[in-house]
Amino acid sequence: MSKMNIPFSREIPLNDQYDVIVAGGGPSGCGAAIAAAREGASVLLIEAAGALGGMGTNGLVPAWCPFSDRTKIVYRGIALEVFEKAKAEMKHVKQEDLDWVPIDPEALKRVYDELVTNAGVTVLFYTQVLAAICEGQKIDYIATANKAGITAYKAKIYIDCTGDADLAALSGLEFEYGEEENHEVQPTTHCFMIANVDDYHYRNMPFLHMNNKDSAVYDIARSEKYPLVTDPHCCNSVIGPGTVGFNAGHIWDVDAADPFCVSKAMMEGRKIAYQYHQGLKEYLPEVFGGSFLAATAPAMGIRESRRIIGEYTITLADYMERRSFPDEIGRNCYFLDVHHSIREREKLLRGESNGQEGHQGYLDGESHGIPYRSLIPKNLKNMLVAGRSISCEHIVQGSIRVMPVCLVTGQAAGTAARLACDTPDNEVRAIDISKLREILKRNGAFLE
């Protein structure tokens, strides 16, 4: 393939009717858009797929990570609103359930649709951000592409909720990628759903998880009949009658910023899902013998890619010392969930590891603060970042990357964006932090 560049230029229409533009409609993007709109901003939410919700919908992740620290709910405000509305759609889930609650992806799509619509957000599906044009330390406008062609949008504040810090990268900002020394990222997973599962036998079989060394997932991973299932990673939840969602299997060395790499991984992921299902039918015939592979996710389960270099980087020491911050915009209690490297795979299969060794998780009631400064990228005045790309160390990203935390950082970014619209130069650093925290508390956020 030729590596030469070719000139391309044309005049394109400019739309400047929005105060805040949010790129990415996952949990952080929805939280940001809803929060900004509820505070009075005109908001455009741009999403590359055809549904909101990110990994919980397009990614088919079958369960929420815990919402509590086992003594109280930690992820509140818009996060709790989404969570409770989604639970209400699932009759087999108790309203008091807070941790590892199953997700019905279709119900969750409707929840997000309702919340953003009721807030007055304008949603633009099937649209990709192509470029960010900067003037000095500000984004002047962004260029997008969809079926209508190429269109430019200009706003006061931009929020990057793409999950891969795409808007930050397009703005020319420096970023971290994966592990600090070798830039290795966590493996990806292509989630899937199996239907016509025997509910009685499923609920009474041995725990289907890599923490159970007697689980059938080890038999499948060790079998030569299923060569693509190379490790016992397996989380699963009942999401509906006779239907089980799976977050299972790993694909290593997937670069989320390389579309060729992701395309190849998507096809491999579908093969892994098929082999996983065949293995389940063989080793657990009373549960899966009459089942069928109902769906593989439209989106790859990317756990890690770019992280911004922010005004503050959340460190492992911050996490381990349960630090609070004067500018904190939320709390986090999730464990350091860094999925094992390909080098650790053989230890897992030999039963010498559970894939989660390392730092002790939090005790009941413990959490750490998330500072507002970790949402502010250096060298840009009118952009914030929310979700798994905020400024933190690689190991901490294993904790803050999950959906409840993304909703919290999204709500904070959207609220801050609305405040920044009223500053003289639309400067996200110029807002009144005490006012930001006051609004967040008023809207249900949990702060120290």
N, C-alpha and C positions, 0 to 999 in steps of 0.2 A: 504493500500500500504506500502510495506517495505521501511524504511527510511535508510537502511544501504547502504554504498558506496561499489562499486566493483572496482577493479583495471582494467585499460584499457590503453594499450600502444602499439604503433606500429610506425614503421618508415614511414614517409610521404615525398613526394617530396617537394622541396623548390624552389620557383621562386623568384629571386632577381633582376629582370630586370627593376623595376620601381623606380623612384625617390620619387613619392608621391602616397600614397594609400588613397582613399576616401571611407569611409564606409557609404552607404546610398545615394540613387539617387533621393531624393526629391529636392525641390528648392535650399536648401543650398548646397547639394551635387553636383548638376549640376553646380551651380555657382562656387563652389570651384574647381571642375575638369576642367571646361572651363578656368578659370582664370590661374590656375597653368600651364595648357598645352599651353596656348597662350604665357606665359612667358618663355616657353622652357623646361618645365619639362616633363618627361615621366610619364604618369598618368594612374592608374588603378582605375576604379569606380565600386564598388561592390554594387549590389542591390538585395534585397531578392525577389522582385516581378519580373514581366516580362515587366515592362515599367518604364520609368523615369517620374519624375514629382510629386510623392508623393500625397498629398491631392488634387491637382488640376487635377490629372488624375486617379490614383487608388482610390482616396477618393471621387471623384465626387463632390467636393466642387463647387457650381455653379457660383461663382463670385469671382473676385479679391477684396481684401480689397483696400481702396483708395491708389492711387499712388501720390496724391498731398496733399499739406497743404492748398488747395483752393486758393493759389496764384501762386504756382509753383510746378513742379515735384520734389519730394524728393528722390524717389528710382530710381536711374539712373544706368548707366553702363550696366552690363549684365542683371540686373533686367529689365531695360527699353527695352533692346533689345528683351528679351523673351516676354515681355508684348506687344510690338508693332507688333512683328511677329505673335503672337497669335491673336491679334485683326484683323490683315489683313486677317485672314482666316474666319472671321465672317462678312458677308455682311450686317447684320442688326445693326452692331456696328459702330458708327462714330469714325474716327481716332482721333478726338479731345476729345473723352470721356476718362476720367482719373479715375473716382471713381465708385466703385461697377460695374465694367465691367464684363459681363457674360463670362464664360469659356466653350468652346467646348473641352471636354477632349481628343477626338481623334485628333483634330488639335494641341492641346498642346503637346501631345505625339510626334507628328512629328516635332514640333519646337525643343523640347529638343534633340531628336535623331539627327537632323541636326546640331545643335550647338555643341554638344559634339563630333560628328563624324568629323566635319570640323576642330575642334580644335586639333584633333589627339588623343583623349582620347580612351583608351581601356575599353569597358563596359563588365561587367560580370553579367548577369541576373541569377535569381533563385539560388542565392548563399548566404549562411548565414555565418556570422563571428561567430566562435565557441569559440575562445580563443585568448588572447593576452599574449604573453610570454615576460616578462620584465627582463632586466638586469640593476640593479641599478635604475636610474631614466629615463630609456629609454625603449621604446618598441623595442624588438629585432626582433620579427616576430609575425604574426598573423596566426591562423589556420582557414580555411574555409571549408565548405562542400557544395557539389552539386552533380549532377548526375555522375560526374567524380570521386567522392570520396572525401577524405580529402586532402587538399593541403595547404601548408604553403607559405606565401608571406612575403618578407622582403623589406622594403623601408627605405629611409632616414627620411621621415616625414609622419605621419598619421593624417588624419582629420576625426573626428567623426561627421558625419552628419546624424546619425540614427534617430534623433528626440527624442530618449529615453536615450541618453548618454550610449548606449550599450557598445561601445568600451572603454569608460572611466571606466565603471563598471567592465568590463572584465579585465581591467588593475589593478584593485584593489583600484581605487581611491574612496575617500569618495564623497558623493553627497547629495544634498537636494532633497526631494521628496514632491511635493505639498506645501500646506500651512505650514508655519514654525512651528506652534505649534502642530496641530493635523494631519498634513500631508494629509489633505483632498485635492483631486485634482478636477479640473473642470470636469463637466459631459462630456461624449462623445456624438457624434451624428453619426448615420449611414445614410449617404446621399443617395438620390435616384433620379431617373428621371421618369417623367410621359410623355407619348407621346399621340398624337392625341387630344391635348387640343384645344378647340375653341379659336383661337388667338384673334378674335375681342372682345369676352366677357371677356377673360383674361385681356386684356389691358384696359378695361373699368370697371372692377369690383372694389369694395373697396379694399384698400391696404391690402394685405394678409400678415400681420405681427403682432407680439404681441404688438407693439406700437399703433396699431389701436384696441381699445377696442371693436369696433363693428365688428371686423373681424371674419370670420367663424372659424378661428383656436381656438377661445375661445369656440365656440359651440362644436367643436369636442372634445376638452380637457375636457369639463364638461359632455359630454355624457357618459352614462353607457354602450353604445354599443361599445365603443372603449377604453377599460380599460387600454391598454398599452400607449395610448397617454395621458400623465398625466400633460402636461404643454403646453402653447401656443407658444413655441419657433418655429419660422418659417421664414426662408429667402428663397427666390425663384427668379429665373431669367430665361428668355427665352434664351435657348442655341441653338435653331434651329427651323425650321418650325414646329409649333404645339408641340414643345418639351420644357418642363420646368424642370429645375433642382431644387431640394429641399435640403436645409440644415435645417432639421426640426426634432423636438423631441429630447429628452435627455435620456441618460442612465447613472445613477449615480454609483459611487463606482466601476469603471472599472480600474483595475490595469494593466497598459500597459506592465509591466514586468512579468505578470502571464499569460502564454499562455492558461491555462484552463479558466481563467476569461474572456480573450478576445474572446475565442471561444464561450463561452456561450453568450457573448454580441452580437457577430455577428448574431447568430440565433435569439436573441431577437430583434435586429435591423431590420431584415427582416420582422418580424411580425409587428413591429411598422410601417414600411413603408407601409405594406399592409393595416393596419387599418387607417393610415392617408389618404391613397388614397380612401378607402371606405367612410370615413367621408367627403372628398372633393366632392365625387360624390353625396352624400346625400344633403349637404348644399349648394353646388354650381353646380347644375346639368347642367346649361346652359354653364358652363365653362368645367367641367370635366365629364359630363354624358357619353360621348362616348370615354373617354380616357382609357388608360391601363398603368399599372405599368411596365415600360420598362426595368428598371435595378436598382439593389441596388449595392452599391459600393463594390469592391473587398477588400477594406481596411476600417477598422473602423476609424472614425474621432476622433483620440486622441488629445485632446487639451493640456494636461499637464501630465508629469511624472517626470523623473529625471532632475535635473539641476546640472551642475558641480559647484564645489567650486573653483572659479578662482582667479587669481591674483587681480582682482577687481570685486566687486559685484555691479551691477547697482541697486540703491536704489529708493524708492518712492520719496525721497527728490530730487534726481537727476532728476527724471521725472518732478516733480512739479515745480522745479526751472529752467527747460529748460537748464540744464548745458551743457557746451561744455568741451572737454578734449583735452589736447595736443597730445594724441595718438589716437584720434577718427578716425574711419575708415568708418563712415557713419552716417546718421541722421535718426531719427524716429519721426513720428508725429501721429501715430495711437493712438486711445483712449485706456483706461485701460479696455479692453474687457474681464472681468472675468465673466463667465456665472454663473447664480444663483445656489445656493446650493439647495439640496432637501428640506431643511427647509423653503426656501423662496417660494416654489412652490405654496402653498396655498394662499399666499399674491397675487401672480400673478393672480390666478384664480378668486380671489375676486376683482380684479382691484385696489388693494392697492399698487401695485408696477409695475414698468416696467422692472425689472430685471437688471437695469443698474444704479441704484442710487449710489451715492458715489462722487468720485472726478470729478471735472469739467474737461471736455475735453479741448484740446488746441484751442486757437483762431486762426484765419486765419494767416498763415505765421509762426507759431510757431513750434518748433521741439526741440529735445534733441540729444546730441551726443552719439555714442556707442563707448566706448574705446576698443582698441585692447586687453588690459589686460583682458577684460571679456571673451575673446575667449581662454585664456591660462589656462588650469587646473593646480592647484598646484601639485607639486611633480612629474611632468613628463616634460622632456626636448624636446621631439620630437613629441608632439601631439598638435593639435589645435581642437577646437570644434566650430561648426557653427550651426545656426538654433535655434530652440526653447529651446535647452538645455544649452545655454550660461549662464554665471554666473550673476544672477539677483535675486531680491526678487520675491516672489510668485506673488504679485499684478502687478509688472512690466512685468512678464512673460506673463500676459494677453494682453500686448501690443506688445511685440517683437516676439511673437510666429507665427505671420501671414506671408503669403508667400512673399510679397514684402520685408519685413525685413530679412527673411531667405535668399533670393537671395543676399542681400547686405552683410550680414555677411559671406555668402559662398564665394563671390568674394574676400573679404578681407582675409579670411583664405587661399584660394588658392594662392593668390598673396604672402602672407607672407610665405607660405610653400615653394614656389619657392626660395625666398630669403634665407630662413633657410637652404636650400640644400647647399648653398655656405659658410655657417659658419663652423668654424673648427670642431665643435662637433654636427652639425645639431641641434643647439639650437634655439628654436623659440623665446626665449627672447633676443637673441643676434643680431637680425636683426636691421638694421638702420630704425627707425620709420619714419624719414623724407623721406627716399627713398621709404618706403612703401606707404606713403601718396602721394608722388609725382607720383608714378606709378598708384595708384588708381585714382587720379585726371586726369591723362593723358588718362585713360581708361573710363572716364565719370562719376566717382563717385561724389556725392555731399557731400562736407565737409565744415565745418564752416571756 
